Structure formats: structure tokens, C-alpha cells
């Protein structure tokens, strides 16, 4: 029966997969004590999708929160974010489950997501041996996100693989703990290797963005209005939004002409990365009556799930808000820096009760006249990394060496202390004994790195540069 299941699934890619072959036992048969963990295990086994990859994808989309069957801003439902008119109906066809169940039942939703992912893998030509290797699923993951451009598809897939490398520890709305042990996989990007790495050093001219730290990804022209602010309209408000979706998903949605919405900026939860999608001179469609007078900042996450609102996000967004306020002379107070829910005539509730306005405004207004760097070495390198050494780069910055005991990787990041928000020469490097040196070097506004490499039991050389200050370590940390 197992051999027949595999053969049938390949033959029926994109078509109806009989429930008798692929669904197996009803969702109720999953562990009563750990229903979500059981659902992931069952779906992974049924559709021959690597379990850790499946969980990492779900966490990237929703933090494993199905939001009680309510849709995201882009029409996605459930733990696996099955999107109307794209993956939701396809999942229903592949699993023979009703759309209503896929929207509201975690086990059905997870099975539907696994079925869609497997269908993408089949179309990619992955055979049984290839399906066992998570690295070979990169193209399927990229397509699952539904991005309209290869660059955003790569951003989406890289996020999933980064999460798998860092490990996942999530608590579901039912209090269940779901984990993925850190597992570094070098993905086979295939055609996506040629796509632009939106997390890599920017090669755009400074004029391409209004905020130096931002990456530029243009929203679709149907989703904003070309203007000539502030000469045409005074900019005197900054509006804080929560996207009701993931970072890559929000960027992709603003590129979709069907959205009819956009925001000037999108901020990522994990590390505070910023993407600009509409020039500040133009009117993004984000806040109704305030569109003409405001700059909009979307934040990755969901209003009812506080786990998205990280310190790295608050600090990065606050630095962006402070920069905008200083350039337009906007007072740094809650009259002029407002939530979407405060815009007259709106029916939106974001950023909601989980958004910590006290912390946010302290970051916006704190530090006197000198801006502070919103990034830390831990936020740059990611979950699981701890600082084990550091070296001052004069007064210009500090270079840090970190280690992740879970996966045996070192990471180096250079954090600037001066010229915050202004692109200047900064670098970080890591050299594991017997291997080539890896360097991140360029003109960066806040930090260089992360530079990561497997180094368990190996000596390393590490260092970096900020301005004219350089540090080069000896061969050390050999344990």
C-alpha cells in the first residue's frame, strides 16, 4: 500500500488525491494530548514532507496560531495559512476535505498545507529519495508562498530554512509545545539562486529608499498613488499597523494588484529588518483619510498574538519612526504617532492591545539627541546564539563573536555605535581553521553580518571593521 500511495501521488499531481490513499485515519485519531504535534507528524508521514520543514513553514506563516478560523489580511486561513483562490481550494481538492474544515480545524489545515507542498514537490520532479532531503524542497517552499516575484519567493523560502536552522519552540493557543531542533540545511535553491537576496547587502543607490537601512521592493502601482509630498500635502502623522500576516507574505500582498492596499514600510518580527515599498512622497493606501498626511509602517504579525512583537521589532521600528519624524518635523508624541485604530473613520483595531505603546514610545523618544542602534548581536545572529567574545572598534562600534550550542555554529556581527542610520563602511568576518574566510562588507547603516559557519571543536579567526577601526583576532576559541 505504501508503494501504491507514492506512485499515485506522483501521477495525480494537481488533481484529486483519493482520501482512501492519502488521508488515512480521521483527524480525531491524532494524539489527544498533543493534537497539533500529532497532526504535523501524520501529515508529514502521509504526504512524505520533512516534518521539521513543515513545522518551520507553518511557524513562518502564523507562529502556529490558526486565529480561530479568521483570515489574514491576504485571505489566508489556519496554521498553514491556506489562501483563498490559491492554496485553500487546492488543498480541499487534494485532500477531499471541505473548505470549512480547512479553515477552522488545525489537523485538516495542516494536512491541506502538506498536500499542497507535496504537489509542488511533485511538479518539481522530486522522487522518493529526493523527498527525504529537506534541501531539495526549496523550490516547493518558494512556490507555496505564492510570491509574485522571484526575489520575494526567495525571501519567503530563506525565512523557512533560517527558522529550521535556528530551531522552533512554539506554544499553540491550546497550550501545546511544538518544537523543531536546530538543523542546518544548505538549501538547493535551483533557479532561485539567481534571484536577488533581499536580506543581503543593498546594491541600490541611496536615493532608491528614503530610509538608509531599508531594502527596496516596489509595491504594485495599483496599490498607491503617485504624489509630490510634502509640497502637495503636509506629512504630519506616522501610522502604526500590524499586517495580519508574515513579512514575506505582506510584501508579496502589496505587490499584488488585487490588494488595493499598501504601506510605505514593512518591519520583520525576528530581527527588525525593514523593507520600503512606497516612496514617502507618494500616498500609500493604508489609512483612509490619513493617506495624504501620513507615512505608514506595517509590522509582521497578528494583532491577537503577542509573540510577534519582539524587542528587535520595537527598536528597529522606533528608529525608523524617529528618522521620519526628524525629517518632517513631526512631534514625537501619541497625537502624531498613532495606531491604525486611531485614524478617524476606520474599522481596524491594529496594532491592538498586545502592542506595547509605552516601550515603543520610549524607544522613539529616548536617548536624547543621539540615536541608539536598535540591533543587538543576538538579534542579528538569531535565536540560540550567545555572545562569547567581543572587541571594541574604537568608538565606532563593536564586533561580536557568538556561538550556538544547539547547532555548533559560530556567528560574527559588527554593531555600529556612531553614524547610526547612515550607510558607512562596516564589515564582519569569520574564518574556521582549514576553511575559507567568509566576509560581509559594505556600506551599512546599523550592522555588518551575520556571518555564520559550523565551527564545533574548531579554532576560528574573527573580526571586523567600523569606520577606520579594525579588529583581527588570533586563532582562538578552539573548543
Secondary structure, DSSP 8 states (H G I E B T S, - for coil): -HHHHHHHHHHTTTS---HHHHT-S-GGGS-SSSHHHHHHHHHHHHHT--HHHHHHHHHHHHTT--GGG---TTSEETTTTEETTTTHHHHHHHHT--HHHHHH-HHHHHHHHHHHHHHHHHHHT--HHHHT-GGGGHHHHHHHTT-SSHHHHHHHHHHHHHHHHH-EEEE-TTS-EEEE---------GGGGGS--TTS---S-GGG-SSTT-EE----GGGEE---TTTSS---EEEEEE-SB-HHHHHHHHTSTTT----SEEE-TTT--EEE-S-TTSEESSSGGGTTTEEEEEESB-TT-GGG--HHHHHHHHHHHHHHHHHHT--SSTTTEEEGGGSTT----TT-TTS-HHHHHHHHH-STTS------HHHHH-TT-EEEEEEEETTTEEEEEEEETTTTEEEEEEEESSSTTS-EEEEEEEEETTS--EEEEEEESSEEEEEEEE-TT--EEEEEEETTEEEE--SB---
